[in-house]
Amino acid sequence: MPIRSICAYCGSQPGRDPAYVAAGRTLGKSIATHGLNLVYGGGTKGIMGAVASGVLSNGGKVTGIIPEFLVDMEATRHSLGQLNELIITKDMHERKHKMFERADAFVTLPGGIGTLEEIVEIMTWAQLGRHGKPMVFANIGGFWDPMLELIDHMKRQGFIHNANLVQPLVIDRVEDIVPAIVDAWGDASPSDGDKAIMDRL
């Protein structure tokens, strides 16, 4: 099954470096120009909003998935109406499961604790053999270097036993991310675990 949609994890704030928002817009444009759909957390502010805007302004399709309690914190109801599809969930747990179900790949741009939690959960499921979907750290300006160093430390200390299953791509240039995903996984079939994960976790 080819890659059809990419899930973007990223901050609902812009961060202090303008390069982060610029990277969000560039990723969104790349997703759209490659004919793929964006699945994301539904926010219309910060880096999240930049990714969605990049997709929409280049003719792509966007699915936003957001819990009801975050609608007014991370978005405006008017801007949410511009998305191609909006799914409002009852809580964060449901949101994350729906994002997983809708996505064929995961890209993590700069963000905070919530962004970190999302990609770590996806990496955990990969380590447990529950999926084989591509995972990418968009390492803008070396943002994810401390996280990657920690993962390497965990491996060296013997806490990541299935390291072969936890091999996210680390890509510095945001323009290279979508082509790398499409080239490496475009014709790959999803793991059987992808279908089972919702029943197990």
N, C-alpha and C positions, 0 to 999 in steps of 0.2 A: 504494500500500500504506500503510495507516495506521500511525501509531506504536504499537508494541506493547510495546516494552521500552526501558528507559533504563539506560545504563551509568553508574555513579557512580565517579569517581576521587576518592580522598580519603585522608587520613592514617590509619595504623594506630595512631597516638597521638592523644590528645584535644586536644593543643595547650594553650596557656596561657589562652586566652579561652574561658570556658564557652559563649559564643555559637556556637562552632564545632560542638560536640557537639549543641547544641540545633538548629542548622540541619540537621545530619544527620538527626535524628529527624523534623524537620518535612518535609524532602524525602522521606523514606521514607513518611511518612503521605500526602503528596500523590501520590506514585507509586501507592500502593495505592488511594486514593479515586478516582483517575482510571481505575482498572481496568487499569493497566499493570504489567509485571513489572520487577523489578530484576535487573540483571546487575552483578556487582561482584567485587572481588578475593578474596572469601571470608573475610576477617578478621572476627573477632568482638570485636575490641577497638577502642578509640579511636573516631574518627569513622566508620570503616567499620562497626563494630558498631552504632553509633547509627542509621545509615541502614537496615541490615538489620532491626534491631529495630523501627524505625518502620514498615517495610513489613509485617513479620510480625504485629505487634500490631494492625494494621488490616486483616487478612484478605488481604493481598497475597501474591504469590509471589516467591521469591528464588532466583536461581541464583548460587552462589558458585564461582569458578574460582581455584584456588590451587595453586602448585607444592608438591610434597611437602616440600621443605626449609623452607618457610615455615609449615607447618601448626602447629607447636608454638611458633613465634615470634609469629604474628599471630592465633592462634585457640586454642581448646581443642577437642579432638576431640568432647567432649560437645555443645558449643554448635554445632559444625558439623552435628551430627545433626539440628538443628532446621530447617535449610534445606530448601527444597522439592527442590532439586537441587544436588548437589555434584560438581564436576569437579576431579580432582586431576591436574595436568599434570607433565611431567618437568622443565620449566624455565620461565623467565620469558617466553621468546620464544613458546612454545606458548600460555601463558596469555593473552598480549596478543592473539594472533591469534584465539583462541576468544572472548575478550571482544568483539572487533570483529565477529565473525561473528554473535554472539547479540544485538547491540545495534542499535537504530534511531536512537539519539541518545546524546550524551555530555555529562555534567554534571560539572564539576570543582569540588569543594569544597576548602577549605584542606588543605594537606598538605605533604610534604617533597619531596626530590629525586625519589623514585619517582613521586609524583603528577605532578610537573612533567614528567618524562620521558614519562609515558603520554599526557598531553594534547598535548605537543609532537609526538609521533609521529603522533597522529591529525591534527593541523593540517598536518603535513608531507605526509601522504597526500592531504589535501584540496587543498593547493597543487599537488600533482602531478596533480590531476584524477582520483584513484583513488576518491573517494567524494564524496557530497553530503549526508552525514548532518549534522544540526544539532549544533553544539558550543556549550556554555554555560560561562562562568565564573561561578560563584556567588561574587560579590565581597563576602563577608561582612566587614563592618567595613573595607572597602577592602583586604582581604588581597592581592588580585591586582593592585593598582595598579602596583607596580614591574614586574611581568611585562608588563602592558599597555603601560606606557611604553616598555619595551624593544622590543616588537613595533612600536610606532609609530616608534621610532628606526630600526629595521631598514628599515621602509618608506621613511622619508625618505632613508635612505642608499642606496636602490636595491637592497636585497638580497631584497625580497619582490616579485617581478615579477608574480605572479598574485594580487595582494591581493584581487581580487574573489572568489577561491576560499577565502580565509582570512578569514572574517568571523564569528568567534564572537560570540554574544550575551553581553553583560555585564549581569548582573542582580544588584542589591543585595539585594532581598527574596526570600528563598528560596521564599516562598509563591507568587511569581509565575512561577517557573521552568517547572513542568510545564504550566500553562495557556498560557504563551508558546510552548512547543514544540508543543503540540497545535494551537493556533490557527494557527501559521505553517506547520507541516509535516504536519498530520494527514491530509491527502488527497494529499500529494505522493508521487510514485513515487521509489524510490531510484535513484541513478545506476547506469548499467550497469557503471561501474567498481567498484561495491561487490562485484560477483560475481567480478570479475577480480583483485582485489587480492591474494587469497590465493595466486594462481598466480604473481604477479609479484614479491612482496616476501618 
